[in-house]
Amino acid sequence: MYRLKKKFWHIVVAFALLLAAGSFASQPTKGSAALQQGIQRLTGWGSSNSYSSGHQQSVPPTREQAAVVLTPAVRKQLGGPLTWNGAGAFTVNNNQPRLNAHINSAPYAVNIKDSQGRAWRGDAWLNRTSRQYRNRTETGNGATNWRPAGFLQAHNLTGGYSHAYDRGHLLGYALVGGIRGFDASESNPANIATQTAWANEARSQSSTGQNYYEGLVRKALDQGKQVRYRVTDIYDGNCLVPAGAHIEALSKDGSLAFDVFVPNVQRNISINYMTGAVKQR
């Protein structure tokens, strides 16, 4: 009799677990993700550190940290009043790009080096055909071992991004990768410079790295707009590492317009811009 009761309760428990599993499986993906995050926080399953790190990565530099690169030489090159946007970057010239978008031309993309051979400017006229949706490996533009000047990488950082630098592009692969003849690889010395992980990757309204502004251009192109786009790396004197990226965009219909400076900084590091050497904050 005892064995029968024990077997009966085993069956009941198993059935309840199956029902619960079916209920969770039928929930929308968003709910499942939220549940998984909750489990990770409560039990430590997976990497709770990665969750915390992801939050820290999204935090932009403070105004004081961002302003470190705004030397008189850098301000002169930007050539307009600067306004802190509260999300890591500065608007330039009241956010009014100094570009001509009244162009009748096929898409183009060009790079210009400065007098010291540093990656300096990317200038482009874009439309939907210039967009690249395939990943780099599919188009032969995958990662390489080539490194730009000043790329003295630092790993295992704490308090934010775990690494210091990315190969920072002037003209992003997703924007110009569809233009025949343009070198959209990660080893084009005219298009790639040393850029912090934050400045390159941050892409939210509360943390406006270069990827955020590129996202605005991608969206405009996907909507069929034509966009004049220019990115200029600003260097302080003979420094190997740029102080930041001056990014301008203007669509032909005027619906997209911005003029910004993304400082080449990161909350958890200090940089020697002359050499690229990094110190953990």
C-alpha positions in Angstrom: 0.0 0.0 0.0 2.8 2.4 0.9 4.6 1.7 -2.4 1.4 2.4 -4.3 0.9 5.7 -2.5 4.5 6.7 -3.1 4.2 5.8 -6.8 1.0 7.8 -7.0 2.6 10.9 -5.6 5.6 10.5 -8.0 3.2 10.5 -10.9 1.3 13.6 -9.6 4.6 15.6 -9.1 5.8 14.6 -12.5 2.5 15.6 -14.2 2.7 19.0 -12.4 6.2 19.6 -13.6 5.2 18.8 -17.2 2.3 21.3 -16.9 4.6 24.0 -15.6 7.2 23.4 -18.3 4.4 23.6 -21.0 3.2 26.8 -19.4 6.6 28.4 -19.5 7.3 27.2 -23.0 4.1 28.9 -24.2 5.0 32.3 -22.9 6.2 35.0 -25.3 10.0 35.3 -25.8 10.2 38.5 -23.8 8.7 36.8 -20.8 11.1 33.9 -21.1 14.0 36.2 -21.3 12.8 38.1 -18.2 12.4 34.8 -16.4 15.9 33.6 -17.4 17.4 36.9 -16.1 15.4 36.5 -12.9 16.7 33.0 -12.5 20.3 34.1 -13.1 20.0 36.8 -10.5 18.5 34.5 -7.9 20.6 31.4 -8.5 23.8 32.7 -10.1 23.2 30.3 -13.0 25.1 31.5 -16.1 27.2 34.6 -15.6 25.8 37.2 -13.2 29.0 39.1 -13.8 28.2 39.4 -17.5 24.8 40.9 -16.7 26.4 43.5 -14.4 29.2 44.2 -16.9 26.6 44.7 -19.7 24.9 47.4 -17.6 28.3 49.0 -16.8 29.3 49.0 -20.4 26.2 51.0 -21.4 27.2 53.9 -19.0 28.6 56.8 -20.9 31.6 58.9 -19.8 30.9 61.8 -17.5 31.0 65.3 -19.0 34.4 65.8 -17.2 35.8 62.6 -18.7 34.6 63.5 -22.2 35.9 67.1 -22.0 39.5 65.8 -21.3 40.1 65.7 -25.1 38.7 69.1 -25.8 42.1 70.9 -26.0 42.3 74.3 -27.8 43.7 72.5 -30.9 40.7 70.1 -31.0 38.1 72.8 -30.5 39.7 74.8 -33.3 39.4 71.9 -35.7 35.7 71.3 -34.7 35.1 75.0 -35.6 31.8 75.5 -33.8 30.1 75.8 -30.4 30.0 72.6 -28.5 27.0 71.5 -26.3 27.1 68.5 -24.0 24.3 66.1 -25.0 24.2 64.3 -21.6 24.9 60.9 -23.1 28.6 61.0 -23.7 29.0 63.2 -26.7 28.8 66.8 -27.8 26.7 68.5 -30.5 28.7 70.8 -32.8 27.5 74.1 -34.4 24.0 73.8 -32.8 23.7 70.3 -34.4 23.6 71.8 -37.9 25.8 69.9 -40.4 27.8 71.9 -42.8 27.2 69.6 -45.8 25.7 69.8 -49.2 23.1 67.2 -49.8 21.7 68.5 -53.1 23.6 66.0 -55.1 22.6 64.0 -58.2 25.2 61.2 -58.2 25.6 57.5 -57.7 26.6 56.5 -54.2 30.3 57.1 -53.4 32.7 56.7 -50.5 36.2 58.1 -50.3 38.9 58.3 -47.6 41.5 61.0 -47.1 44.6 60.7 -44.9 46.1 63.7 -43.2 49.6 65.1 -43.8 51.0 62.6 -41.3 49.4 59.6 -43.0 46.8 59.1 -40.3 43.2 58.0 -41.1 41.5 61.4 -41.2 38.3 61.7 -43.1 35.6 59.5 -44.7 33.2 61.3 -47.1 30.2 59.6 -48.6 27.0 60.0 -50.5 24.7 57.1 -49.6 21.4 55.4 -50.5 19.9 52.0 -50.0 22.2 50.4 -52.5 25.3 51.3 -50.5 24.0 49.4 -47.5 25.6 46.1 -46.7 23.4 43.5 -44.8 25.7 40.5 -45.1 28.3 39.9 -42.3 32.0 40.6 -42.9 33.1 37.0 -43.3 30.6 36.5 -46.2 32.0 39.3 -48.2 35.7 38.7 -47.4 36.0 41.6 -45.0 36.5 39.6 -41.8 38.8 40.4 -38.9 42.5 40.5 -39.5 45.6 40.9 -37.3 46.4 44.3 -38.7 46.4 47.1 -36.1 46.2 50.9 -36.5 48.8 53.2 -34.9 48.5 53.5 -31.1 46.5 50.2 -30.8 48.1 49.1 -27.5 45.3 46.9 -26.4 44.4 46.3 -22.8 42.2 43.3 -21.7 40.5 42.1 -18.5 39.4 45.7 -17.5 36.8 46.1 -14.8 34.1 48.6 -14.3 32.8 48.6 -17.8 34.1 47.3 -21.1 36.6 44.5 -20.6 38.9 45.8 -23.4 40.1 49.2 -24.3 40.2 49.4 -28.1 38.4 48.5 -31.3 39.5 49.0 -34.8 37.5 52.2 -35.3 36.2 52.9 -38.7 35.4 56.3 -40.3 32.9 54.9 -42.8 31.1 52.0 -41.3 30.8 48.7 -43.1 27.0 48.5 -42.9 26.7 51.9 -44.6 29.2 51.7 -47.4 29.9 47.9 -47.8 27.6 47.8 -50.9 29.7 50.3 -52.8 31.9 48.5 -55.3 35.6 49.3 -55.1 35.5 50.7 -51.6 37.8 48.9 -49.1 35.4 48.2 -46.2 37.8 45.8 -44.5 39.2 46.2 -40.9 42.7 46.6 -42.3 42.2 49.7 -44.5 44.7 52.2 -43.0 42.8 55.2 -44.5 39.5 54.2 -42.9 40.6 52.6 -39.6 42.0 54.3 -36.4 42.4 53.3 -32.8 39.0 53.9 -31.0 37.8 53.0 -27.6 35.2 50.2 -27.3 32.7 52.7 -25.8 33.2 55.3 -28.6 32.8 52.7 -31.3 30.1 50.4 -29.9 27.7 52.5 -27.7 24.4 52.8 -29.4 21.5 53.9 -27.1 19.9 57.3 -26.6 21.5 57.4 -23.2 24.9 56.4 -24.4 25.7 57.9 -27.8 28.8 56.4 -29.3 29.4 56.3 -33.0 27.2 53.2 -33.5 24.2 55.2 -32.2 24.6 57.8 -34.9 25.4 55.3 -37.6 22.1 53.6 -36.6 20.2 56.8 -37.5 21.8 56.8 -40.9 21.1 53.1 -41.4 17.5 53.7 -40.6 17.3 56.6 -43.1 18.8 54.5 -45.8 16.5 51.6 -45.2 13.6 54.1 -45.6 14.9 54.9 -49.1 16.5 58.3 -48.2 19.7 59.7 -49.7 22.2 60.8 -47.2 25.4 62.9 -47.3 27.7 61.6 -44.5 31.1 62.6 -43.3 33.3 61.5 -40.5 36.5 63.3 -39.5 38.9 62.0 -36.9 40.3 64.9 -34.9 43.9 64.6 -33.6 45.6 66.8 -31.1 49.0 67.7 -32.6 51.1 64.6 -33.3 49.1 62.1 -31.3 48.7 58.6 -32.7 45.2 58.2 -31.2 42.5 60.6 -32.2 40.7 62.7 -29.6 37.4 61.8 -31.1 35.2 61.5 -34.2 33.4 64.5 -35.8 30.3 63.0 -37.4 27.9 64.8 -39.7 24.9 63.6 -41.7 22.3 65.3 -43.8 19.6 63.6 -45.9 18.5 65.1 -49.2 15.0 65.7 -47.8 16.3 67.3 -44.6 14.6 64.8 -42.3 17.9 63.6 -41.0 20.5 66.1 -39.8 23.1 66.0 -37.1 26.5 67.4 -36.3 28.2 65.7 -33.3 31.6 65.0 -31.7 32.0 61.6 -30.1 35.1 61.8 -27.8 37.5 58.9 -27.9 37.2 58.1 -24.2 36.0 55.4 -22.0 34.7 55.5 -18.4 37.1 52.9 -17.0 40.4 53.9 -18.6 42.8 56.8 -19.0 44.7 57.1 -22.4 48.0 58.5 -23.4 46.9 59.8 -26.8 50.5 60.3 -28.0 51.3 56.6 -27.7 48.0 54.7 -27.1 49.1 53.4 -23.7 46.2 52.6 -21.4 45.7 52.7 -17.6 42.8 51.2 -15.7 40.9 53.8 -13.8 
